[in-house]
Amino acid sequence: MPRIYVWKELRPNGVPYVRKHVTTLERLGEFPMHFNLGPNRVGWMADEVDAWVEQRVRNRRIVSTPATAEIPQFPRPRASRTEDPADARCTAEIARMLAQEAARRGITTIELIRQIIDTHDGAARTTRRRSAAEPALNT
């Protein structure tokens, strides 16, 4: 009989995230999808969650090996102007720095970029809330 994890069982079995982050990972296809057990209860297949945790451990070991960080290849931007060699050098330098920082943190380059975007989005939301709370100038 298949084993099912409910929310309370995820953390003890290696998933250290809050509900919102698990939902985000599910939406991105980076975590097993939940299914409804009842009107107000969801569950995850235990073998899928366990496989996800094991994959994270394997990725950690691969990323943390010294001097194996591969510089990601970014697609060339579509531009109507002629290509400038300085732009290509700048892009390669940024990619190299991202790969080094990701290796230093023990995560993939994509995960680092997502963290940067999430941090930026959080700062933008904070700024929007502050400006919304300020009184209008013409009152």
N, C-alpha and C positions, 0 to 999 in steps of 0.2 A: 504494500500500500504506500503511495507517495506521501512524503512528509511535507507539511506546509508550515511556513513561518508567518506569524502575525507580526504586527509592528513591534511589539515588546521583545520579540525574539531576534530581531535583526541586529541590534547592537551587541548582544552577547555572542553572536555568531560572525562578528567581524565587519559589520557595516556601521561606521562611526558617524553617520550623517543625520541631520534633522530631516523631518518630513519634506520640507520644501525642496531641499537639495536632492533627496531621493526622487521626488516627482520630476525635477528638472532633468536628472540623469535618465529617467525613464523616457521622457519626451525626446531626449537627444539620442535614444537608443543605446545608451552606455550602461544601463542597469536592467536587470530582468523586469518585465512588466508585471504589475500586480493584477489580481483578478478579484471579483466580488465574491465574498463568502456569504454575504447577507446585505440588507439595506444600508447598514452603517459599519460594515467590516470588510477589510480586504486582506489578502494573503499573497505570499510569493512561494513558488515552488522551491523547496529547500535545496534540491540538487542544483538548480540554476543559480541561486544565491551563493552556494558554496563554490561552484565553478567560477563565478565572478570574483570572489575573494581570492581564490587560488591564482587566477589570471593576474590580479593586481600584484600579488606577491612575486609571480614570475616576471612581470614587467619591471618591478622594483629592482630585481637582481640584474636584469639586462641593462637598465639605464645606469645603474650605479657602477658598472664595470669601467675602469679608468680608460680614458682616451678612445672611447668607442662612440662618442656623440657624433651623430651624422648631421650635417647641415641640411636642413630641409630645403627642397627645391620649390620656390614659390613661382606661380605662373607669372609670365610677363604681363604687365598692365597694358591694356589696349590704349594706344595713344595715337592721336592724329599727327603729332609732331615727329620729327626724326629722333631716333634713339640716341641718348647721350651716354657715353661710356661711364661718366661720373655717376649717373643714376644706377647703373648696374653694380658698380663698386660699392656704392652706399647700401644698396639692397643686400648685397652679399655680406657686408660688414654687420648690418643689423641682424641678419639671419645667423651669423656666426656668434654674435653676442647673446642672442636669445638661446641658442643651443647650449652655450657654455653655462648660462645662468640656470637653465633647466637641468642640466647635468649636475650642477652644484647642489640644487635642491632635491635631486633624485626623482624628478618627474619628467614627463615628455614635454617637448616644445609646445605642442598643442595645449596641454594642460596649463602651462605657464601663460600662454596667450589668453586662455579663457580666464585665468585669475586676474590678469591685467584688465581685461574687458569688464569683469565683474566689479573690480575695484573702481574703475572709471564710472560704471553705471550707478554704483552706490553713491559716489560723490555727486553725480549729476542729480540723483533723486533728492539728496540732502539739500543741494542748492535750490532746486525747484520748490521744496517745501518751505525754505526760508523766504524766498521771494514771494510765495503765495501768502505767507503770514504778514508780510509788510503792508502797511496801509497804503492806499492809493494816493498819488501825489496831488490830485486835483480835488481832494475832499476837504 
